[in-house]
Amino acid sequence: MAFTAAAARLSNPFLHQIPINPINGPLPVQPISKRIAPIRSSNPQSSAAGTHVSSSEKWSLDSWRSKKALQLPDYPDEAVVESVLNTLQSFPPIVFAGEARSLEDRLAQAALGKAFLLQGGDCAESFKEFNANNIRDTFRVLLQMSVVLMFGGQMPVIKVGRMAGQFAKPRSDSYEERDGVKLPSYRGDNINGDAFDEKSRIPDPERMIKAYTQSVATLNLLRAFATGGYAAMQRVTHWNLDFTEHSEQGDRYQELAHRVDEALGFMASCGLTSDHPIMRTTEFWTSHECLLLPYEQALTREDSTTGLWYDCSAHMVWVGERTRQLDGGHVEFLRGISNPLGIKVSDKMDPMELVKLIDILNPENKPGRITVITRMGAENMRVKLAHLIRAVRRAGQIVTWVSDPMHGNTIKAPCGLKTRSFDSIRAEVKAFFDVHDQEGSFPGGVHLEMTGQNVTECIGGSRTVTYNDLSSRYHTHCDPRLNASQSLELAFIIADRLRKRRIGALRGFPSI
């Protein structure tokens, strides 16, 4: 149902029922109407209030080019860029509009406290590490985590991967210097290479083609896993990864899996057998940061059934902390597409600026459209989050609140490697739940950088990874990720909080 801004602010949004839309077929390809302009590069900045963009201003597929767009590469050959983008524009969409609408409906339920978002995957996907086993293992850990969260929260878990398109990375500095040699920063495999040499660091537009083909192949495999029987609940006891099998978290998971097995046996005796589609398949969506705007524009299509524009590179895209300027190119592009959108928010975000940004991106105040992903660190979370929640509530805006406990907790180890402490990640998640308990709002999900690989990139956890362990299996070429054991441990912690909230709600008391 459509929400007008006035109606949504004058009525109780929690009384509305959220409709479920069918999944549509492929979208028609629209021609690029204007010549691709040279791509501008600017120095990154964390945030700027800018000028409030009126939602009544005319939007077009390339209207973002009239705005200042940060974090974009300087390509050496404009003609090659134009050729690549025209090729991408002729390719089929990676995802379909109906799938994005379906995700928006699910996220609307999370905004109402009736579902929980689990969003996770690589910091930045890699061409070199692209293989079926890595995709399967990350998908498998997300399945395990979702079972743990569903069991604890007794609510649906919305599974969204940072996969099939999460390549580009914003950088705090345009250049990197080593031993007196200064080169352009690595910006993700879809832009340049991570090897520290001049040739690798030159932005190469052909990498966008490779990113597209890898995203298509990744999503094809994920669809097969989600619908082909691998994700069937009957396989819940088989999802444990070998290296977690005899760990504390693996044992806890196996105990829970056996309880689920018993429940499935009871359900089968009642007539809900393993042949039922709900028992054999799962819903899975993809997401990434909307950073490389020319690529996103080339994959944006007009939906033939609704006339709305969708960025068909992913089901959900988000705007980052460094590119969320109200009058910037990224916000301009995002306000015109109909995908569910995320907004990354740090402790630097002014509450009224957040309200203005949400108003620009969601003028009709549609539930499920906006997910606010907070990344602050535990101490800042306890101080800052409540002010954001109150400002959004006063404005009558409906959003899904999600915690990203990763990006506010990056530190440098004595050996020089970037890492994150599991204790700090856990503390931020706890602070997130505590603040929502105090404010009477809904903690709608968690956003994690994680992998199914047995890496040693984040310190701590029950299978303690120390500073000395980091170099043994430190595979990330960007930011440190939770390994499978740490991810599962965090899922149990979150599930416990969800269980306490559920029991508290049943008894009529706030959770502890």
Solvent accessible surface area in square Angstrom, and as a share of the most:
residue,aa,sasa,rsa
1,M,109,0.49
2,A,86,0.67
3,F,8,0.03
4,T,80,0.47
5,A,38,0.30
6,A,65,0.51
7,A,54,0.42
8,A,2,0.02
9,R,92,0.34
10,L,159,0.79
11,S,48,0.31
12,N,72,0.37
13,P,23,0.15
14,F,103,0.43
15,L,135,0.67
16,H,48,0.21
17,Q,143,0.64
18,I,24,0.12
19,P,57,0.36
20,I,107,0.54
21,N,47,0.24
22,P,104,0.65
23,I,110,0.56
24,N,27,0.14
25,G,40,0.38
26,P,97,0.61
27,L,9,0.05
28,P,53,0.33
29,V,65,0.37
30,Q,47,0.21
31,P,104,0.66
32,I,35,0.18
33,S,103,0.66
34,K,133,0.56
35,R,159,0.58
36,I,4,0.02
37,A,39,0.30
38,P,83,0.52
39,I,18,0.09
40,R,100,0.37
41,S,48,0.31
42,S,20,0.13
43,N,120,0.61
44,P,26,0.17
45,Q,73,0.32
46,S,46,0.30
47,S,32,0.21
48,A,32,0.25
49,A,63,0.48
50,G,47,0.45
51,T,94,0.55
52,H,85,0.38
53,V,8,0.04
54,S,51,0.33
55,S,56,0.36
56,S,99,0.64
57,E,80,0.36
58,K,181,0.77
59,W,43,0.15
60,S,43,0.28
61,L,27,0.13
62,D,20,0.10
63,S,21,0.14
64,W,5,0.02
65,R,47,0.17
66,S,95,0.61
67,K,48,0.20
68,K,120,0.51
69,A,0,0.00
70,L,5,0.03
71,Q,2,0.01
72,L,2,0.01
73,P,3,0.02
74,D,85,0.44
75,Y,26,0.10
76,P,99,0.62
77,D,65,0.34
78,E,53,0.24
79,A,69,0.53
80,V,55,0.31
81,V,4,0.03
82,E,43,0.19
83,S,65,0.42
84,V,5,0.03
85,L,1,0.00
86,N,69,0.35
87,T,52,0.30
88,L,0,0.00
89,Q,19,0.09
90,S,71,0.46
91,F,52,0.22
92,P,87,0.55
93,P,14,0.09
94,I,13,0.06
95,V,2,0.01
96,F,52,0.22
97,A,0,0.00
98,G,0,0.00
99,E,15,0.07
100,A,1,0.01
101,R,23,0.08
102,S,6,0.04
103,L,0,0.00
104,E,7,0.03
105,D,6,0.03
106,R,55,0.20
107,L,0,0.00
108,A,0,0.00
109,Q,48,0.21
110,A,0,0.00
111,A,8,0.06
112,L,12,0.06
113,G,24,0.23
114,K,105,0.44
115,A,4,0.03
116,F,1,0.00
117,L,0,0.00
118,L,0,0.00
119,Q,0,0.00
120,G,0,0.00
121,G,0,0.00
122,D,34,0.18
123,C,1,0.01
124,A,7,0.05
125,E,16,0.07
126,S,9,0.06
127,F,29,0.12
128,K,155,0.66
129,E,50,0.23
130,F,82,0.34
131,N,65,0.33
132,A,57,0.44
133,N,86,0.44
134,N,33,0.17
135,I,16,0.08
136,R,74,0.27
137,D,19,0.10
138,T,13,0.07
139,F,1,0.00
140,R,36,0.13
141,V,0,0.00
142,L,1,0.00
143,L,4,0.02
144,Q,3,0.01
145,M,1,0.00
146,S,2,0.02
147,V,5,0.03
148,V,1,0.01
149,L,0,0.00
150,M,61,0.27
151,F,64,0.26
152,G,9,0.08
153,G,3,0.02
154,Q,110,0.49
155,M,48,0.21
156,P,83,0.52
157,V,11,0.07
158,I,7,0.03
159,K,15,0.06
160,V,0,0.00
161,G,0,0.00
162,R,2,0.01
163,M,10,0.04
164,A,1,0.01
165,G,10,0.09
166,Q,2,0.01
167,F,3,0.01
168,A,9,0.07
169,K,12,0.05
170,P,20,0.12
171,R,58,0.21
172,S,87,0.56
173,D,84,0.44
174,S,23,0.15
175,Y,111,0.42
176,E,53,0.24
177,E,112,0.50
178,R,111,0.41
179,D,149,0.77
180,G,66,0.63
181,V,78,0.45
182,K,127,0.54
183,L,16,0.08
184,P,48,0.30
185,S,8,0.05
186,Y,11,0.04
187,R,16,0.06
188,G,0,0.00
189,D,8,0.04
190,N,7,0.04
191,I,2,0.01
192,N,1,0.01
193,G,6,0.06
194,D,39,0.20
195,A,49,0.38
196,F,49,0.20
197,D,62,0.32
198,E,124,0.56
199,K,173,0.74
200,S,29,0.19
201,R,3,0.01
202,I,80,0.40
203,P,21,0.13
204,D,56,0.29
205,P,8,0.05
206,E,94,0.42
207,R,57,0.21
208,M,0,0.00
209,I,39,0.20
210,K,106,0.45
211,A,1,0.00
212,Y,17,0.06
213,T,71,0.41
214,Q,12,0.05
215,S,0,0.00
216,V,59,0.34
217,A,45,0.35
218,T,2,0.01
219,L,6,0.03
220,N,102,0.52
221,L,45,0.22
222,L,1,0.01
223,R,84,0.31
224,A,53,0.41
225,F,30,0.12
226,A,4,0.03
227,T,86,0.50
228,G,62,0.59
229,G,10,0.10
230,Y,37,0.14
231,A,4,0.03
232,A,3,0.02
233,M,43,0.19
234,Q,61,0.27
235,R,84,0.31
236,V,0,0.00
237,T,26,0.15
238,H,116,0.52
239,W,2,0.01
240,N,15,0.08
241,L,5,0.02
242,D,124,0.64
243,F,54,0.22
244,T,2,0.01
245,E,78,0.35
246,H,164,0.73
247,S,7,0.05
248,E,100,0.45
249,Q,2,0.01
250,G,0,0.00
251,D,82,0.42
252,R,101,0.37
253,Y,0,0.00
254,Q,42,0.19
255,E,111,0.50
256,L,15,0.08
257,A,0,0.00
258,H,101,0.45
259,R,132,0.48
260,V,13,0.07
261,D,52,0.27
262,E,130,0.59
263,A,46,0.36
264,L,20,0.10
265,G,43,0.41
266,F,139,0.58
267,M,63,0.28
268,A,47,0.36
269,S,93,0.60
270,C,91,0.54
271,G,56,0.54
272,L,58,0.29
273,T,62,0.36
274,S,44,0.28
275,D,118,0.61
276,H,81,0.36
277,P,92,0.58
278,I,118,0.60
279,M,11,0.05
280,R,99,0.36
281,T,53,0.31
282,T,28,0.16
283,E,80,0.36
284,F,24,0.10
285,W,13,0.05
286,T,1,0.00
287,S,0,0.00
288,H,4,0.02
289,E,15,0.07
290,C,0,0.00
291,L,2,0.01
292,L,3,0.02
293,L,0,0.00
294,P,1,0.01
295,Y,9,0.03
296,E,4,0.02
297,Q,7,0.03
298,A,1,0.01
299,L,0,0.00
300,T,3,0.02
301,R,0,0.00
302,E,53,0.24
303,D,1,0.00
304,S,85,0.55
305,T,89,0.52
306,T,67,0.39
307,G,39,0.38
308,L,85,0.42
309,W,60,0.21
310,Y,4,0.02
311,D,0,0.00
312,C,0,0.00
313,S,2,0.01
314,A,0,0.00
315,H,2,0.01
316,M,0,0.00
317,V,0,0.00
318,W,3,0.01
319,V,0,0.00
320,G,4,0.04
321,E,13,0.06
322,R,66,0.24
323,T,0,0.00
324,R,0,0.00
325,Q,12,0.05
326,L,3,0.02
327,D,53,0.28
328,G,4,0.04
329,G,0,0.00
330,H,2,0.01
331,V,1,0.00
332,E,5,0.02
333,F,0,0.00
334,L,0,0.00
335,R,31,0.11
336,G,19,0.18
337,I,3,0.01
338,S,26,0.17
339,N,0,0.00
340,P,0,0.00
341,L,0,0.00
342,G,0,0.00
343,I,0,0.00
344,K,9,0.04
345,V,0,0.00
346,S,5,0.03
347,D,42,0.22
348,K,127,0.54
349,M,9,0.04
350,D,74,0.39
351,P,36,0.23
352,M,105,0.47
353,E,16,0.07
354,L,0,0.00
355,V,17,0.10
356,K,83,0.35
357,L,0,0.00
358,I,1,0.00
359,D,45,0.23
360,I,3,0.02
361,L,0,0.00
362,N,9,0.05
363,P,51,0.32
364,E,91,0.41
365,N,1,0.00
366,K,66,0.28
367,P,6,0.04
368,G,0,0.00
369,R,20,0.07
370,I,0,0.00
371,T,0,0.00
372,V,0,0.00
373,I,0,0.00
374,T,0,0.00
375,R,49,0.18
376,M,8,0.04
377,G,10,0.09
378,A,21,0.16
379,E,146,0.66
380,N,58,0.30
381,M,0,0.00
382,R,108,0.39
383,V,90,0.52
384,K,80,0.34
385,L,0,0.00
386,A,11,0.08
387,H,91,0.41
388,L,3,0.01
389,I,3,0.02
390,R,99,0.36
391,A,2,0.02
392,V,4,0.02
393,R,118,0.43
394,R,178,0.65
395,A,24,0.18
396,G,23,0.22
397,Q,14,0.06
398,I,8,0.04
399,V,9,0.05
400,T,0,0.00
401,W,17,0.06
402,V,0,0.00
403,S,1,0.01
404,D,0,0.00
405,P,0,0.00
406,M,0,0.00
407,H,35,0.16
408,G,34,0.33
409,N,19,0.10
410,T,51,0.30
411,I,76,0.39
412,K,148,0.63
413,A,4,0.03
414,P,116,0.73
415,C,79,0.47
416,G,40,0.39
417,L,53,0.27
418,K,71,0.30
419,T,0,0.00
420,R,1,0.00
421,S,22,0.14
422,F,1,0.01
423,D,79,0.41
424,S,42,0.27
425,I,0,0.00
426,R,90,0.33
427,A,40,0.31
428,E,0,0.00
429,V,2,0.01
430,K,102,0.43
431,A,0,0.00
432,F,1,0.00
433,F,2,0.01
434,D,20,0.10
435,V,3,0.01
436,H,0,0.00
437,D,30,0.15
438,Q,133,0.59
439,E,26,0.12
440,G,60,0.58
441,S,12,0.08
442,F,68,0.28
443,P,9,0.06
444,G,1,0.01
445,G,1,0.01
446,V,3,0.02
447,H,0,0.00
448,L,0,0.00
449,E,0,0.00
450,M,0,0.00
451,T,2,0.01
452,G,1,0.01
453,Q,35,0.16
454,N,55,0.28
455,V,0,0.00
456,T,4,0.03
457,E,1,0.00
458,C,0,0.00
459,I,24,0.12
460,G,17,0.17
461,G,16,0.16
462,S,46,0.30
463,R,117,0.43
464,T,91,0.53
465,V,11,0.06
466,T,60,0.35
467,Y,89,0.34
468,N,140,0.72
469,D,52,0.27
470,L,0,0.00
471,S,85,0.55
472,S,73,0.47
473,R,95,0.35
474,Y,46,0.17
475,H,86,0.39
476,T,18,0.10
477,H,47,0.21
478,C,12,0.07
479,D,17,0.09
480,P,0,0.00
481,R,6,0.02
482,L,0,0.00
483,N,10,0.05
484,A,2,0.02
485,S,7,0.05
486,Q,5,0.02
487,S,0,0.00
488,L,2,0.01
489,E,17,0.08
490,L,0,0.00
491,A,0,0.00
492,F,17,0.07
493,I,43,0.22
494,I,1,0.00
495,A,8,0.06
496,D,53,0.28
497,R,21,0.08
498,L,7,0.04
499,R,92,0.34
500,K,73,0.31
501,R,52,0.19
502,R,73,0.27
503,I,49,0.25
504,G,8,0.07
505,A,78,0.61
506,L,143,0.71
507,R,176,0.64
508,G,65,0.63
509,F,139,0.58
510,P,108,0.68
511,S,20,0.13
512,I,167,0.85
